[in-house]
């Protein structure tokens, strides 16, 4: 069994071993000259499927949390997800809805979309883990480290909200979902690393937590691969006509 500090750094290393933004779909999304607004809408609608469930993940992690210090941290996280009070914004699902509206997606279109198979697999894996107290360490690793860690990634040092703003002419208020998470999730990931390193009291639990981080990151990558195949097809590398910036 690893020492707590060694294990904590092993969890961090496992997270950073995966780079979701390296997936080819982001090259298409962030390209300023050939920005594909239709593709961005489709990808964002799949992302919204994840957002709809995130409050439930945190709710279960808070309810079952065995450690008082981290239970309080999860309560603050839950409150922010629900109200946006700490960031002085809004409910985080509402922030994602605002982003979709800025892309020209109607509420009716948004609510009619269903998750693709890989999106559903990612949703269900995390739901099953957080609902099972016996797998609490797995759920915490999957959500607090691997999932919240996705928002810390940058492309050539730039966060996704800055890349999207430049490529599509979006305003700061349109991208609050991304900018808020990019800031807040630094602390959330650290809390996750601390919690998981505390509650994994056997070598097997440590292995399972590391596997959860690895598997969750792979599920994120698979989700984007599913979108790439579904929305881009064999012609995804073809030169596209420049997309007009949003008004």
N, C-alpha and C positions, 0 to 999 in steps of 0.2 A: 504494500500500500504506500502511496506517495505522501510525503509531507504536505500539509495544507497549502503552503505557499507554492511549492513545486507543482501541485495539482492545479492550483489557480492559474499559473502561467501556462500549463499544458492546455487548459481549456481556452485560454486566450489565443494560444498558438493555433489550436484547431480551428477557431473562428477565422483567423486571418489567413489560414491556408487556402481558404476558398474565396474566390473573387467573382461574385455574381455579375458585377458590372463588366466583366470581361466577355460576357456572352455577346455574340455578333448582333443580336437584336438592338443592343444599346448603341452600337455604331450607327445604325440606321436612325434611331430615335434622336441622337444628339448631333447628327451632322447638320450644320447650319445651312448649307447650300441645298441639301436634298432632304430636308426635314419632312417626314411623312406624317401629316396630321391625322390621317385616317388610321394609320398603324398605332399612333400614340393613343387615340381614343380606345381602340380595341385592347391595348395593353393596360390602359388605365382602368377599364371596366373589369378586367380580370383582377387587377390589384384591389379594386373595390370589394371583390368577393372576400378577400383576406381581411380587409378593414372591418367589414360587418361582424366578424367573429372575434376581433382582438379584445374587445372589452370582456367577453366571456372568458377568454384565457386568463386575463389578469384577475377577474372575479374569482375563479376557481383557485388560482394560486394564492390569492389573499386568504380565502376561506380555509384552505388546508395548511397554510404556512405554519411550520412547527417552531419557528424562531421569532421571538418577540420583536427584535430589532428590524428584521427584514419584513415582518408582517406590517409594521408601521410604514416602511418604505413602499410596500405594495399598496397600502391604503392611499398614500399620496399619488401613486401612479394611477390607481383606479379613479380617484377624484379628478385628476387632470384629464384622463381619457374621457370621462363623462361630462365634464364641465368646461375644460380649457381655462380654468381660473388661474392656474399657476403661470401659464404662458400669456394670459390676458387675451385669449383668442376665442375658441368655441369648442364644443364637443368634437372629438377628432373624426368621427364619421361624417359630421357636418362639413368639416374642413375638406375632406375628400370629395364630398358632394359638390362643394363650391369649385373645386378643381375641375371636376367633370363638366360642370355648367360652363366654365371658362373655355373648355374645349368644344363647346357647342353640343354637348350631350344632354338631351332632355331627361327629366326625371322619369318619364314613362319608359324611355329607352333603357335608362340605367337599371330600373327595377325589373325589366324583362330579361336581362342577361343572366345566363347560368354559367357556373364555373366549368372550364375545360377539365378533362380527366386529371391532368397533373395538378391543376389548381385545387381540385377537390381532394386529391390525395394529401396535399400539404395541409389543408384545413383539417381533415379528419385525423391525421396523425397527431397533430397538436391537441385537438379536442379530446381524443381518447387518452392521451397522456395526462393532461391536467385534471381530467375527471376521476382519475384513479389515485387515491392517496398512497397506495403502495408504490406507485411510479412517480411520486412527486418530484424526485430529483431529475427524472427524465423530462417531465413537463417543464420544470424550471429551466433546465439547460436548453431545451428546444425553443422556448418562448423568450426568456429573459436574456439569453446569450446569443443563440443563433439567429433568432428572428429580429430582435431589436438591434442586433449587430449589423443587419443588412443596411440600416439607415446611416451607418457611419462610413460606408464606402464612398470613395470619390473616384473620378476619372481624370487622370493627369492632375490630381490635386484639387479638382473642382467638385463640389457637391452637386447632386443631380438637379436641385432647384435652380442653381445658377446656369447650368447647361440648358435646362428646359426654357428658362426665361430668355436666353439669348437665341435659341433656335426657333422659338415659336412666338416671340414677342409678348410673352405673358407678363403680367404685373405681379408685384410682390405679394399682394393680397390673394392672388390666384394660387400661389404656391406655398401658402402657410402650412399646409399639411406636411410638406417635405422639410421646410426650413425649421419648423418647430421640432419635428422628430430628429432632425440632424443634430440639434442642440441637446434636447432632453435625453436622447438615447445613449449619449456618452455616460451619463450617470446611471441610467437603467442597466446598461451592460455591466458596469462595475458592481452594481448591487447584485446582479445575477451571478457574476463570478464569485462574489463574496458568499452569497447564500449557498450556492451549489458546493463550493469548497468546504463549507461548514457542515452541511447535512450528509455528505457522502462519507460514511463512517467505515466502509469496507472497500477492499480493492475492487470487488465486483461492482459496487455502486459507482466508483470512480470510472471504471471501464464503460458502464452503461451511460453515464453522463457524457463522456467523451464521444461515444458512439451517437448519442442523441444530437450533439452539436454537428458532427460530421453528416449524419443522415438528414437533418433539417436543412443544412446548407445545400446538400445535394438535391433535395426536393425543390428548393427555390430555383436552382439552376435548371432542373427538369421542367419546372413550370414555364420558364422562359423558352426552353427548347420546344415545348409543346406549342407555345404561341408562335414561335418562329416557323415551325412546320405548318401550322394551321393558317397563319396570316401572311406569311412571306412566300412559302412554297419554294419550288426549284429556282424561281427567278429572283430570289431575294438579294442577290449580289448585282443585279442589273442596275444600270444608271437610271435614276429617276428624275422626273421634272422637278425643279425647285418648287417647294410648297410656299404658298403665300402666308405671310405672318398673320397672326390673329389680330383683328381690329381692336 
